[in-house]
Amino acid sequence: MAMLLAGAASASAAEKTTDNDQPANQRNMEQLSLTNEWDKVFPKSDKVDHRKVTFVNRYGITLAADMYVPRGFSGPLPAVAVCGPFGAVKEQASGLYAQTLAERGFLTIAFDPSFTGESGGQPRYVASPDINTEDFCAAVDFLVTHPLVDPERVGILGICGWGGLSINAAAIDTRVKATVSCTMYDMCRVTARGYFDSLDAEGRHNLRRTLNEQRTQDVRSGSYALAGGVVDPLPEDAPQFVKDYHAYYKTPRGYHKRSLNSNGGWNVTSSLSFLNMPILAYSDEIRSAVLVVHGEKAHSRYFSEDAFKRLKGDNKELLIVPGATHTDLYDNLEKIPFDRIEQFYRQYLK
């Protein structure tokens, strides 16, 4: 890890870097409408420089990201691409993680997945295990070709559903040297099997029928029905984890106008692709380092514990955070183990 050095010259280098510094295949992208205001759900740090950047994935979809560069850096820098939670935008938890890691000496980007937030792609509000894994790889494309980044020191970090997708990306992208998965969901597993694997073959058949009937309705209407974001108002018998989601996405703590979970949710038919395309099939072949982080009291803890069982090698670690719930690892700075995450990246991005 390069030591951080005070100096206006190096800080100004970050400000002068433009998208034209990127390779030719990253230019001439879709023109996105990017806000210039600071509209994050967390305060802006005076320890980093921030700006919007764009890059294109292998399917030609232009992605929007916030880039955070530590002030007074001595480059080239180690870098981390951050995304998640599933149904969130970069102005929420992923941006907080990215800014915090930048304060600790990493160049970071927090990006919106395809079809969501400020990123491009039509139709809107679609999720895909393949395209969303590719989004991570495209973020790596951006970082390994950026003039401020050491291409041999690039990592990724996924939160919630993007925790599972980050491990999936690490299984395919050998440029990734270190992966952190925080409070992960395996979106294919939870879609196909339900929470705590409660959905059987008959239940999946009924789900397929419902989703395909919705496809027919969507074609007839010429639009895509939304599944709805986090339930609001809360029913009296809502499980605690649903209350926790509500407390984040539906209150000033985490609400954002572009967040699917804060508003209308994903397209109903997005679930179809997750039913038949399981991720993590080759996670046991990941040779790079992986840190799996989860909360002790999280309803979703079993996703991380089972995913970790598949990983091999002495560069894999499972960290259970005492007393933490699923959403504590979205924004609770007393619970998120940033010291350990930094230490992990310093160890393997060198």
VEXDREN-2710 file (C-alpha; in Angstrom, 1 decimal):
% VEXDREN-2710
k/r/px/py/pz
1/MET/0.0/0.0/0.0
2/ALA/1.4/3.4/-1.0
3/MET/1.8/5.7/2.0
4/LEU/-0.5/8.7/1.9
5/LEU/1.4/11.9/1.4
6/ALA/0.1/15.5/1.9
7/GLY/0.4/17.5/-1.2
8/ALA/-1.9/19.6/-3.4
9/ALA/-0.3/18.5/-6.5
10/SER/-1.3/14.9/-6.2
11/ALA/-4.8/15.8/-5.1
12/SER/-5.2/18.0/-8.2
13/ALA/-4.2/15.1/-10.4
14/ALA/-7.4/13.3/-9.4
15/GLU/-9.4/16.4/-10.2
16/LYS/-7.8/16.7/-13.7
17/THR/-8.3/13.1/-14.7
18/THR/-11.1/12.9/-17.3
19/ASP/-13.0/10.1/-18.9
20/ASN/-10.9/10.6/-22.0
21/ASP/-8.0/9.0/-20.1
22/GLN/-9.8/5.7/-20.5
23/PRO/-9.3/3.3/-23.4
24/ALA/-11.1/3.8/-26.7
25/ASN/-13.7/1.1/-26.0
26/GLN/-14.8/3.0/-22.9
27/ARG/-15.6/6.2/-24.9
28/ASN/-18.6/7.2/-27.0
29/MET/-20.9/5.8/-24.4
30/GLU/-24.6/6.5/-23.8
31/GLN/-25.0/10.0/-22.4
32/LEU/-26.4/9.7/-18.9
33/SER/-28.2/12.3/-16.9
34/LEU/-26.0/12.6/-13.8
35/THR/-26.8/14.8/-10.9
36/ASN/-24.2/17.3/-9.8
37/GLU/-25.6/17.8/-6.3
38/TRP/-24.4/15.8/-3.3
39/ASP/-27.5/13.7/-2.8
40/LYS/-26.1/10.8/-0.7
41/VAL/-27.7/9.6/2.5
42/PHE/-24.3/10.1/4.3
43/PRO/-22.3/13.3/4.8
44/LYS/-19.5/14.2/2.3
45/SER/-16.0/13.6/3.6
46/ASP/-13.4/16.4/3.4
47/LYS/-10.6/13.7/3.2
48/VAL/-11.4/12.6/-0.3
49/ASP/-12.1/14.0/-3.8
50/HIS/-15.3/12.9/-5.4
51/ARG/-16.6/13.0/-9.0
52/LYS/-19.0/11.1/-11.2
53/VAL/-17.6/8.7/-13.8
54/THR/-19.1/6.4/-16.4
55/PHE/-18.0/3.1/-18.1
56/VAL/-19.5/0.5/-20.3
57/ASN/-20.1/-3.2/-19.6
58/ARG/-19.6/-6.1/-22.1
59/TYR/-23.3/-5.8/-23.1
60/GLY/-22.9/-2.2/-24.1
61/ILE/-24.8/-0.8/-21.1
62/THR/-23.3/2.4/-19.7
63/LEU/-22.9/2.4/-15.9
64/ALA/-22.7/5.4/-13.6
65/ALA/-20.4/5.5/-10.6
66/ASP/-19.1/7.8/-7.9
67/MET/-15.3/7.8/-7.7
68/TYR/-13.6/8.6/-4.4
69/VAL/-9.9/9.4/-4.4
70/PRO/-8.0/10.0/-1.1
71/ARG/-6.6/13.5/-0.9
72/GLY/-2.8/13.8/-0.8
73/PHE/-2.3/10.4/-2.3
74/SER/0.9/8.9/-3.6
75/GLY/-0.1/6.7/-6.6
76/PRO/-0.7/4.5/-8.3
77/LEU/-3.3/3.4/-5.8
78/PRO/-4.9/0.1/-4.8
79/ALA/-8.6/0.3/-5.9
80/VAL/-11.9/-1.3/-4.9
81/ALA/-15.2/-1.4/-6.8
82/VAL/-18.3/-1.4/-4.5
83/CYS/-21.9/-2.3/-5.2
84/GLY/-25.1/-3.1/-3.2
85/PRO/-27.3/-3.8/-1.5
86/PHE/-29.7/-5.5/-4.0
87/GLY/-32.2/-2.8/-5.0
88/ALA/-30.2/0.1/-3.6
89/VAL/-28.3/2.8/-5.4
90/LYS/-24.7/4.2/-5.0
91/GLU/-26.0/7.0/-2.9
92/GLN/-26.8/4.6/-0.1
93/ALA/-24.6/1.9/1.6
94/SER/-22.2/1.3/-1.3
95/GLY/-21.2/4.9/-1.4
96/LEU/-20.7/5.0/2.3
97/TYR/-18.3/2.0/2.0
98/ALA/-16.5/3.5/-1.0
99/GLN/-16.0/6.9/0.7
100/THR/-14.8/5.3/3.9
101/LEU/-12.3/3.1/2.1
102/ALA/-11.1/6.1/0.2
103/GLU/-10.5/7.9/3.5
104/ARG/-8.2/4.9/4.3
105/GLY/-6.1/5.2/1.2
106/PHE/-7.9/3.3/-1.6
107/LEU/-9.3/4.7/-4.9
108/THR/-12.8/3.5/-5.0
109/ILE/-15.9/3.5/-7.1
110/ALA/-19.5/2.9/-6.0
111/PHE/-21.6/2.1/-9.1
112/ASP/-25.3/1.7/-10.0
113/PRO/-26.1/-1.7/-11.6
114/SER/-27.4/-1.9/-15.1
115/PHE/-31.0/-0.7/-15.6
116/THR/-31.0/1.1/-12.2
117/GLY/-30.2/4.4/-10.6
118/GLU/-28.2/6.7/-12.9
119/SER/-26.9/3.9/-15.0
120/GLY/-28.3/3.1/-18.5
121/GLY/-30.1/0.2/-19.9
122/GLN/-33.6/-0.6/-21.0
123/PRO/-36.1/-1.7/-19.8
124/ARG/-35.6/-0.1/-16.3
125/TYR/-35.5/-2.0/-13.0
126/VAL/-34.4/-5.4/-14.4
127/ALA/-32.0/-7.7/-12.5
128/SER/-29.9/-10.5/-14.0
129/PRO/-27.4/-12.8/-12.4
130/ASP/-25.3/-12.7/-15.5
131/ILE/-25.5/-9.0/-16.4
132/ASN/-25.1/-8.0/-12.8
133/THR/-22.0/-10.2/-12.4
134/GLU/-20.7/-8.6/-15.6
135/ASP/-21.3/-5.1/-14.0
136/PHE/-18.7/-6.0/-11.4
137/CYS/-16.2/-7.1/-14.1
138/ALA/-16.9/-3.9/-16.1
139/ALA/-16.0/-1.9/-12.9
140/VAL/-12.8/-3.9/-12.8
141/ASP/-12.2/-2.9/-16.5
142/PHE/-12.5/0.7/-15.5
143/LEU/-10.2/0.4/-12.6
144/VAL/-7.4/-1.6/-14.2
145/THR/-7.1/0.9/-17.0
146/HIS/-7.3/4.0/-14.9
147/PRO/-4.1/6.1/-14.7
148/LEU/-4.4/6.5/-11.0
149/VAL/-4.8/2.8/-10.2
150/ASP/-2.2/0.0/-9.9
151/PRO/-3.9/-2.7/-12.1
152/GLU/-2.3/-5.4/-10.0
153/ARG/-4.0/-4.2/-6.8
154/VAL/-7.8/-4.2/-7.6
155/GLY/-10.5/-5.6/-5.4
156/ILE/-14.3/-5.7/-5.2
157/LEU/-16.8/-5.4/-2.4
158/GLY/-20.4/-6.5/-2.5
159/ILE/-23.2/-5.8/0.0
160/CYS/-26.3/-7.9/0.5
161/GLY/-27.4/-9.5/-2.9
162/TRP/-24.2/-8.0/-4.4
163/GLY/-22.2/-9.9/-1.8
164/GLY/-23.2/-13.1/-3.6
165/LEU/-22.6/-11.5/-7.0
166/SER/-19.1/-10.3/-5.9
167/ILE/-18.1/-13.9/-5.1
168/ASN/-19.5/-14.9/-8.4
169/ALA/-17.5/-12.2/-10.1
170/ALA/-14.3/-13.3/-8.3
171/ALA/-14.9/-16.8/-9.6
172/ILE/-14.7/-15.6/-13.2
173/ASP/-12.4/-12.5/-13.1
174/THR/-8.8/-13.4/-12.3
175/ARG/-7.9/-9.7/-12.3
176/VAL/-9.7/-9.4/-8.9
177/LYS/-7.1/-9.9/-6.2
178/ALA/-9.3/-9.6/-3.1
179/THR/-13.1/-9.8/-2.6
180/VAL/-15.1/-8.7/0.4
181/SER/-18.7/-9.9/0.8
182/CYS/-20.8/-8.1/3.4
183/THR/-24.1/-9.3/4.8
184/MET/-24.6/-11.4/1.7
185/TYR/-27.7/-12.8/0.0
186/ASP/-27.4/-15.6/-2.6
187/MET/-30.2/-14.1/-4.8
188/CYS/-30.6/-17.3/-6.9
189/ARG/-31.0/-19.4/-3.8
190/VAL/-33.5/-17.1/-2.0
191/THR/-35.5/-16.7/-5.2
192/ALA/-35.6/-20.4/-6.1
193/ARG/-35.9/-21.8/-2.6
194/GLY/-37.4/-19.0/-0.5
195/TYR/-36.1/-17.8/2.9
196/PHE/-34.5/-20.6/4.9
197/ASP/-35.0/-23.0/1.9
198/SER/-38.8/-23.2/2.6
199/LEU/-39.9/-23.4/-1.1
200/ASP/-40.2/-26.9/-2.6
201/ALA/-40.6/-28.0/-6.3
202/GLU/-44.3/-27.4/-6.2
203/GLY/-43.8/-23.9/-4.8
204/ARG/-41.3/-23.2/-7.6
205/HIS/-43.7/-24.4/-10.2
206/ASN/-46.4/-22.1/-8.9
207/LEU/-43.9/-19.2/-8.8
208/ARG/-43.0/-19.9/-12.5
209/ARG/-46.7/-19.9/-13.4
210/THR/-47.2/-16.6/-11.7
211/LEU/-44.2/-15.0/-13.2
212/ASN/-45.0/-16.2/-16.7
213/GLU/-48.6/-15.0/-16.4
214/GLN/-47.1/-11.6/-15.5
215/ARG/-45.0/-11.7/-18.7
216/THR/-48.2/-12.1/-20.7
217/GLN/-49.8/-9.2/-18.9
218/ASP/-46.7/-7.1/-19.5
219/VAL/-46.7/-7.8/-23.2
220/ARG/-50.4/-6.9/-23.5
221/SER/-50.0/-3.7/-21.5
222/GLY/-46.7/-2.6/-23.1
223/SER/-45.2/-1.9/-19.7
224/TYR/-43.5/-3.8/-16.8
225/ALA/-45.3/-4.3/-13.5
226/LEU/-43.2/-3.5/-10.5
227/ALA/-42.9/-5.8/-7.5
228/GLY/-43.0/-3.0/-5.0
229/GLY/-40.2/-1.9/-2.8
230/VAL/-40.0/-2.4/1.0
231/VAL/-43.5/-2.7/2.3
232/ASP/-45.0/0.5/3.7
233/PRO/-46.8/0.9/6.0
234/LEU/-45.5/-2.0/8.0
235/PRO/-48.1/-4.7/8.9
236/GLU/-48.3/-5.5/12.6
237/ASP/-47.0/-9.0/12.1
238/ALA/-44.0/-8.0/10.0
239/PRO/-40.8/-10.1/10.8
240/GLN/-38.1/-8.2/12.5
241/PHE/-35.9/-8.2/9.4
242/VAL/-38.6/-6.5/7.4
243/LYS/-38.9/-3.9/10.1
244/ASP/-35.1/-3.4/9.8
245/TYR/-35.4/-2.9/6.0
246/HIS/-38.2/-0.4/6.6
247/ALA/-36.1/1.5/9.1
248/TYR/-33.4/1.9/6.5
249/TYR/-35.1/2.3/3.2
250/LYS/-38.3/4.1/4.2
251/THR/-36.9/6.7/6.6
252/PRO/-34.5/9.6/6.3
253/ARG/-31.7/7.2/7.5
254/GLY/-31.5/5.6/4.1
255/TYR/-34.3/6.7/1.8
256/HIS/-33.3/7.7/-1.7
257/LYS/-35.5/8.8/-4.6
258/ARG/-33.7/6.5/-7.1
259/SER/-33.6/3.5/-4.8
260/LEU/-35.8/0.6/-6.0
261/ASN/-36.2/-0.6/-2.4
262/SER/-37.2/2.8/-1.2
263/ASN/-39.8/3.1/-3.9
264/GLY/-41.5/0.8/-6.5
265/GLY/-39.1/-2.1/-6.5
266/TRP/-37.8/-4.4/-9.3
267/ASN/-39.8/-5.6/-12.3
268/VAL/-41.8/-8.6/-11.2
269/THR/-40.4/-10.8/-13.9
270/SER/-36.8/-10.1/-12.9
271/SER/-37.1/-13.1/-10.6
272/LEU/-37.4/-15.5/-13.7
273/SER/-33.7/-15.4/-14.5
274/PHE/-32.6/-16.1/-10.9
275/LEU/-34.8/-19.2/-10.7
276/ASN/-32.9/-21.1/-13.4
277/MET/-29.3/-19.7/-13.2
278/PRO/-27.7/-20.4/-9.8
279/ILE/-24.6/-18.4/-9.0
280/LEU/-21.6/-19.6/-7.0
281/ALA/-21.3/-22.9/-9.0
282/TYR/-17.5/-22.5/-9.3
283/SER/-16.8/-20.5/-6.1
284/ASP/-14.7/-23.4/-4.9
285/GLU/-12.2/-22.6/-7.6
286/ILE/-11.5/-19.0/-6.5
287/ARG/-7.8/-18.7/-5.9
288/SER/-7.8/-15.0/-4.9
289/ALA/-8.5/-13.9/-1.3
290/VAL/-12.1/-13.6/0.0
291/LEU/-13.4/-12.2/3.2
292/VAL/-17.0/-13.0/4.0
293/VAL/-18.6/-10.7/6.6
294/HIS/-21.9/-11.2/8.3
295/GLY/-23.8/-10.1/11.4
296/GLU/-24.3/-12.5/14.2
297/LYS/-28.0/-11.7/14.5
298/ALA/-28.8/-11.4/10.8
299/HIS/-31.6/-13.4/9.4
300/SER/-29.5/-13.9/6.3
301/ARG/-26.4/-15.3/8.1
302/TYR/-26.8/-18.7/6.7
303/PHE/-26.1/-17.4/3.2
304/SER/-22.6/-16.4/4.1
305/GLU/-21.9/-19.4/6.2
306/ASP/-22.9/-21.8/3.5
307/ALA/-21.1/-19.8/0.8
308/PHE/-17.9/-19.8/2.9
309/LYS/-18.0/-23.6/3.2
310/ARG/-17.5/-23.9/-0.5
311/LEU/-14.4/-21.7/-0.5
312/LYS/-11.0/-23.3/-0.5
313/GLY/-7.5/-22.1/0.5
314/ASP/-5.9/-20.3/3.5
315/ASN/-6.7/-16.9/2.0
316/LYS/-10.4/-17.2/2.8
317/GLU/-12.0/-15.9/6.0
318/LEU/-15.5/-15.8/7.6
319/LEU/-16.0/-12.9/10.0
320/ILE/-19.2/-12.9/12.1
321/VAL/-19.8/-9.5/13.7
322/PRO/-21.1/-9.8/17.2
323/GLY/-24.6/-8.4/17.8
324/ALA/-25.0/-7.1/14.3
325/THR/-28.2/-7.5/12.2
326/HIS/-28.4/-7.6/8.4
327/THR/-29.0/-3.9/8.0
328/ASP/-26.4/-2.9/10.7
329/LEU/-23.8/-3.7/8.0
330/TYR/-25.4/-1.1/5.7
331/ASP/-24.5/2.0/7.6
332/ASN/-23.8/1.3/11.3
333/LEU/-20.2/2.6/11.6
334/GLU/-19.9/1.0/15.0
335/LYS/-20.7/-2.4/13.6
336/ILE/-19.1/-2.4/10.1
337/PRO/-15.6/-3.9/10.6
338/PHE/-13.8/-1.3/8.5
339/ASP/-10.5/-1.9/10.4
340/ARG/-10.6/-5.6/9.4
341/ILE/-11.7/-4.9/5.9
342/GLU/-8.8/-2.4/5.4
343/GLN/-6.4/-4.8/6.9
344/PHE/-7.6/-7.5/4.5
345/TYR/-7.2/-5.3/1.5
346/ARG/-3.8/-4.1/2.6
347/GLN/-2.7/-7.7/3.0
348/TYR/-3.8/-8.9/-0.4
349/LEU/-3.7/-5.7/-2.6
350/LYS/0.1/-5.4/-2.4
END
